[in-house]
């Protein structure tokens, strides 16, 4: 129970206690003027009745305000849920777009890497072929030089003073 509710409850209890303690004075009939005529009635009970009617009116008014606030809150909650759903869908679509973009970039980079790799393999193949050719040429050149040296050595006359068998 809130402080305001407790305060209102205490006031109602005080009014009830005051009415119970002064019931005789409240129920004593007196002449009352209603403006256009005079009536004999207990003024205290009329005032107490008007107080009760006023309290009931305010209670109905508070319940009306409370129900309208609850309805507004429910409507706002639904609207906020709709907005949250829209935001979630937009965020999901942005994530999808980002994923598609990243996949496209990855595919592009992989294609570039494949092109570079095939170019590098082709270049290595060319270099390997050139090295083999150069190696064969070098082998042939060395073999030719060795052959020429052997020819020179075989054509050369043996020195006379050297005896291989002695």
C-alpha positions as CSV (number, residue, x, y, z in Angstrom):
1,X,0.0,0.0,0.0
2,X,1.4,3.4,-1.0
3,X,1.7,6.4,1.2
4,X,-1.2,8.2,-0.7
5,X,-3.5,5.2,-0.2
6,X,-2.6,5.0,3.5
7,X,-3.3,8.7,3.9
8,X,-6.7,8.5,2.1
9,X,-7.6,5.4,4.2
10,X,-6.8,7.3,7.4
11,X,-9.0,10.2,6.3
12,X,-11.9,7.9,5.6
13,X,-11.5,6.3,9.0
14,X,-11.5,9.7,10.6
15,X,-14.7,10.7,8.8
16,X,-16.3,7.4,9.8
17,X,-15.2,7.8,13.4
18,X,-16.4,11.4,13.5
19,X,-19.8,10.4,12.0
20,X,-20.2,7.6,14.5
21,X,-19.3,9.7,17.5
22,X,-21.6,12.6,16.4
23,X,-24.5,10.5,15.0
24,X,-27.1,12.3,17.1
25,X,-26.0,15.7,15.8
26,X,-25.8,14.4,12.2
27,X,-29.3,13.0,12.3
28,X,-31.0,16.0,13.9
29,X,-33.4,17.5,11.4
30,X,-33.0,21.2,10.6
31,X,-34.5,23.6,8.1
32,X,-32.4,23.7,4.9
33,X,-32.7,26.1,2.0
34,X,-32.2,24.6,-1.4
35,X,-32.4,28.0,-3.1
36,X,-35.9,27.8,-4.5
37,X,-37.5,26.0,-1.5
38,X,-36.9,25.1,2.1
39,X,-36.8,21.5,3.3
40,X,-36.6,20.0,6.8
41,X,-33.9,17.3,6.8
42,X,-30.8,16.2,8.8
43,X,-28.1,18.5,7.5
44,X,-25.3,16.2,8.7
45,X,-26.6,13.2,6.9
46,X,-27.0,15.2,3.7
47,X,-23.5,16.5,4.0
48,X,-22.2,12.9,4.8
49,X,-24.2,11.6,1.8
50,X,-22.7,14.2,-0.5
51,X,-19.2,13.3,0.8
52,X,-19.9,9.6,0.0
53,X,-21.2,10.5,-3.5
54,X,-18.1,12.7,-4.1
55,X,-15.8,9.8,-2.9
56,X,-17.6,7.4,-5.2
57,X,-17.3,9.8,-8.1
58,X,-13.6,10.2,-7.5
59,X,-13.1,6.4,-7.2
60,X,-14.9,5.9,-10.5
61,X,-12.7,8.7,-12.1
62,X,-9.5,7.1,-10.8
63,X,-10.5,3.7,-12.1
64,X,-11.3,5.2,-15.5
65,X,-7.9,6.9,-15.6
66,X,-6.2,3.7,-14.5
67,X,-7.9,1.7,-17.2
68,X,-7.2,4.3,-19.9
69,X,-3.5,4.3,-18.8
70,X,-3.4,0.5,-19.0
71,X,-5.0,0.5,-22.5
72,X,-2.5,3.2,-23.6
73,X,0.4,1.2,-22.1
74,X,-0.8,-1.9,-23.9
75,X,-1.1,0.0,-27.2
76,X,2.3,1.5,-26.8
77,X,3.8,-1.9,-25.9
78,X,2.3,-3.4,-29.1
79,X,3.7,-0.5,-31.2
80,X,7.1,-0.8,-29.6
81,X,7.1,-4.6,-30.3
82,X,6.2,-3.8,-33.9
83,X,9.1,-1.3,-34.1
84,X,11.4,-3.8,-32.4
85,X,10.4,-6.5,-35.0
86,X,11.0,-4.0,-37.8
87,X,14.4,-3.1,-36.4
88,X,15.3,-6.8,-36.0
89,X,14.3,-7.4,-39.6
90,X,16.3,-4.4,-40.8
91,X,19.3,-5.6,-38.8
92,X,19.0,-9.1,-40.1
93,X,18.8,-7.8,-43.7
94,X,21.9,-5.7,-43.1
95,X,23.7,-8.8,-41.7
96,X,22.6,-10.7,-44.8
97,X,23.8,-7.9,-47.1
98,X,27.1,-7.8,-45.2
99,X,27.5,-11.6,-45.4
100,X,26.8,-11.5,-49.2
101,X,29.3,-8.6,-49.6
102,X,31.9,-10.5,-47.6
103,X,31.3,-13.7,-49.6
104,X,31.6,-11.7,-52.9
105,X,34.8,-10.2,-51.7
106,X,36.1,-13.6,-50.6
107,X,35.3,-15.1,-54.0
108,X,36.9,-12.1,-55.7
109,X,40.1,-12.5,-53.6
110,X,40.1,-16.3,-54.2
111,X,39.8,-15.8,-57.9
112,X,42.6,-13.3,-57.9
113,X,44.7,-15.7,-55.8
114,X,44.0,-18.5,-58.3
115,X,45.0,-16.2,-61.2
116,X,48.2,-15.2,-59.4
117,X,48.9,-18.8,-58.6
118,X,48.4,-20.0,-62.1
119,X,50.5,-17.1,-63.4
120,X,53.2,-18.0,-60.9
121,X,53.1,-21.7,-61.9
122,X,53.3,-20.8,-65.6
123,X,56.3,-18.5,-64.8
124,X,57.9,-21.3,-62.8
125,X,57.3,-23.7,-65.6
126,X,59.0,-21.3,-68.1
127,X,61.9,-20.8,-65.7
128,X,62.3,-24.6,-65.2
129,X,62.2,-25.1,-69.0
130,X,64.8,-22.3,-69.5
131,X,67.0,-23.8,-66.7
132,X,66.7,-27.3,-68.3
133,X,67.6,-25.9,-71.7
134,X,70.5,-24.0,-70.2
135,X,71.7,-27.1,-68.3
136,X,71.5,-29.2,-71.5
137,X,73.5,-26.5,-73.3
138,X,76.0,-26.4,-70.5
139,X,76.3,-30.2,-70.5
140,X,76.8,-30.2,-74.3
141,X,79.4,-27.4,-74.1
142,X,81.3,-29.2,-71.3
143,X,81.1,-32.5,-73.2
144,X,82.3,-30.8,-76.4
145,X,85.2,-29.2,-74.4
146,X,86.1,-32.5,-72.8
147,X,86.0,-34.1,-76.2
148,X,88.2,-31.5,-77.7
149,X,90.7,-31.9,-74.8
150,X,90.7,-35.7,-75.3
151,X,91.3,-35.2,-79.0
152,X,94.2,-32.9,-78.3
153,X,95.6,-35.2,-75.8
154,X,95.4,-38.2,-78.2
155,X,96.9,-36.3,-81.1
156,X,99.8,-35.1,-79.1
157,X,102.9,-37.1,-79.5
158,X,104.2,-38.9,-76.5
159,X,107.4,-37.6,-75.1
160,X,110.3,-39.9,-75.9
161,X,111.9,-40.1,-72.5
162,X,108.8,-41.3,-70.8
163,X,108.5,-45.0,-70.7
164,X,105.3,-46.2,-69.4
165,X,106.4,-49.8,-69.0
166,X,109.7,-49.3,-67.3
